[in-house]
Amino acid sequence: MNSLTNASILDTIGNTPIVKLQHIGSEVNAEIYAKLEGFNPGGSIKDRPAVYMCQQAAKQGLLKPGGVIVESTSGNTGIGLCLYANVHQHPCIFVMTDKQSQEKIRRLQSLGASVVLCPSNAPIDSPISYYSVAQRLARELGGLHINQYQNQANPDCHYHQTGPEIIRQTQGEFDALVAGVGTGGTISGIGRYLKEHYPHIKIFGVDCQGSVFSHYYHTGQIRQAKTFLMEGLGGCWIPPVFDKNVVNGFEVVNDKNAFAMTQQLLIQEGIYAGGSSGGAITAAIQLAQRCPELTRILAILPDSGDRYASRIYHPQWMNKHQLATPFPVNAYNSKIIACLDHKDVRLA
Ligand SMILES: Cc1ncc(COP(=O)(O)O)c(C=O)c1O
């Protein structure tokens, strides 16, 4: 095989494209750029730390050949872990909250993983939270709890890989980076790299209304979280890997404006992304309005839209949650209703 051939699926992770938004944000002074992490083979930014955490654990002898991988995940990290696990032949068990989309659960099952669901309203330290159950299962089964919330390899991956990749692609010619906070791995790793090497770039977190990060950043206090529908972004506690010292500020978005923007990204830019990507672009525009001196803003779009077809791209689900938008996208009601043969395509 020639040198253009990748060694395995794991070698296709990263080098995701950055595009400039063509229509969205035209009302602000700044140019808005989007790094499309949905182009990773598992469909999200989480492929990067998932594989890196496994590689580090294998190097340290914590992950033995054939050992069971256990993780508490909103889905994307699980999908990334499966890439590594299937190439290296590890069984996987993922513990998720019951608010995650069916698409993510089915994808994990299709990849061969076992999935355990826990109530999303259980406090993180309760014995039935997805985090505690993952810890217990790992202990009982002799598996390795990857623990992305506490595993320093999670931000380190972004420090060593994603940060330098962004600089290779942009030469550092932008003023602000906008990234959502889930575990805090992305913002802490990329943020640390940029602060050390390109201190002119400001780092802004995206938080979801109801989550605790922005309030914690501004006050040092952890308040009671309220429910929100956003997946991957926001949380009810401060994960140890989150490093608030590399962050210059936070923008808060809500489900409604983030999901409307997610649909707008598809309709106006052709970008099929998840709800937190809509959140990141909403945040970038808010930021541009607040700080007109920031003229080039790069937003991280963490995952692809395929895992939200039954939610953000489904009017019934959106209506049920009072999230109807001016850009209704219906993944289940294509205008082509019958394709009888190659010549006879009928439109509704
Ligand atoms: C779907 C999704 N995955 C991953 C992330 C990044 O989160 P983390 O802070 O865990 O690196 C986000 C943050 O917005 C997200 O929305």
Ligand as a Chemical Component Dictionary entry (heavy atoms), coordinates in Angstrom:
data_LIG
# 
_chem_comp.id                   LIG 
_chem_comp.type                 NON-POLYMER 
_chem_comp.pdbx_formal_charge   0 
_chem_comp.three_letter_code    LIG 
# 
loop_
_chem_comp_atom.comp_id 
_chem_comp_atom.atom_id 
_chem_comp_atom.alt_atom_id 
_chem_comp_atom.type_symbol 
_chem_comp_atom.charge 
_chem_comp_atom.model_Cartn_x 
_chem_comp_atom.model_Cartn_y 
_chem_comp_atom.model_Cartn_z 
_chem_comp_atom.pdbx_ordinal 
LIG C1 C1 C 0 -21.300 17.432 21.971 1  
LIG C2 C2 C 0 -20.111 17.952 22.709 2  
LIG N1 N1 N 0 -19.026 17.216 22.857 3  
LIG C3 C3 C 0 -17.918 17.706 23.453 4  
LIG C4 C4 C 0 -17.855 18.961 23.943 5  
LIG C5 C5 C 0 -16.586 19.488 24.537 6  
LIG O1 O1 O 0 -16.599 19.299 25.795 7  
LIG P1 P1 P 0 -15.442 19.014 26.773 8  
LIG O2 O2 O 0 -15.525 20.171 27.667 9  
LIG O3 O3 O 0 -15.892 17.746 27.425 10 
LIG O4 O4 O 0 -14.141 18.853 26.098 11 
LIG C6 C6 C 0 -18.934 19.712 23.854 12 
LIG C7 C7 C 0 -18.922 21.063 24.341 13 
LIG O5 O5 O 0 -19.675 21.893 23.876 14 
LIG C8 C8 C 0 -20.078 19.196 23.234 15 
LIG O6 O6 O 0 -21.140 19.932 23.092 16 
# 
loop_
_chem_comp_bond.comp_id 
_chem_comp_bond.atom_id_1 
_chem_comp_bond.atom_id_2 
_chem_comp_bond.value_order 
_chem_comp_bond.pdbx_ordinal 
LIG C1 C2 SING 1  
LIG C2 N1 SING 2  
LIG C2 C8 DOUB 3  
LIG N1 C3 DOUB 4  
LIG C3 C4 SING 5  
LIG C4 C5 SING 6  
LIG C4 C6 DOUB 7  
LIG C5 O1 SING 8  
LIG O1 P1 SING 9  
LIG P1 O2 DOUB 10 
LIG P1 O3 SING 11 
LIG P1 O4 SING 12 
LIG C6 C7 SING 13 
LIG C6 C8 SING 14 
LIG C7 O5 DOUB 15 
LIG C8 O6 SING 16 
# 
